[in-house]
Amino acid sequence: MNPFLPPFRSLHPALRAIILLNAAVFALCAFERTLGLHVFASLALFPRWAGDRPWTLLTYAFVHANFVHVALNMLMLWSFGDDVARTLGGRRFVLFYLAAALVAGGASVFFYQGSVVGASGALLGVMYLYGALYPDRRMLFFWLIPMRMGWGVWVIAALDLLATNTGDGVAHWAHLGGFAAGIVYARLFLRSRLRPSLFSRLAAKLRSRGAAAEPIDLDALLRKISERGIDSLTPGERAALLAESERRRREKEEYQRWR
């Protein structure tokens, strides 16, 4: 059995669909001469012709230059996209992914003349959301340096910004466009899930006059119910339990829609 199949099947269905679509487009591009097709030319973004070919502002994100390009992008999307897809839900994840790709493509029009291809812009948007939602998780920067995700995504964006004028053939402005789309999406739709800023946390602490926040531990709540009954829960614990139940119900419904 292929060792990649079980973990791939466990991915969120929306993420699986995006990865499979990228793989399918890459295969068509690889065999386009044999099949008598012009897939790359039809789907890649050529900024000077974007006005006449507006679909390419989106389709370019499913085209890749070579196997290493598509493999690295899909590996990174596999690594960071699953938790984001489960948090957003399948439909919202797909819509965000497409929106980030569109913003990245639009940014490319202003800075490049040659063809632009690849999922990297949308991927940077997904990575920003991952870092915003799970800032304390660790990543191996360049597969060597351990770093908190909350810092790591900003370091990646800073390196992209520094490399914009290097002429290295990488569409760094597309990366930054996707990253910006992630920032906007998080601020508009995920504020309740994001960790408050340092200023907000200090202000809340001052308002509470030193009162400690009640920690939320689902396992502890369930043990408390088992041992002392549901009436032993405080109003805050009841609200946390109901919110978690609703979140899991929505996640299950979303999963069923994508099966």
Secondary structure by P-SEA (a helix, b strand, c coil): cccaaaaaaaccaaaaaaaaaaaaaaaaaaacccccccccccccccccccccccccccccccccccaaaaaaaaaaaaaccaaaaaaacaaaaaaaaaaaaaaaaaaaaaccccccccaaaaaaaaaaaaaaacccccccccccbbbbcaaaaaaaaaaaaaacccccccaaaaaaaaaaaaaaaaaccccccccccaaaaaaaaaaacccccbbbbaaaaaaaaaccccccccaaaaaaaaaaaaaaaaaaaaaaaac
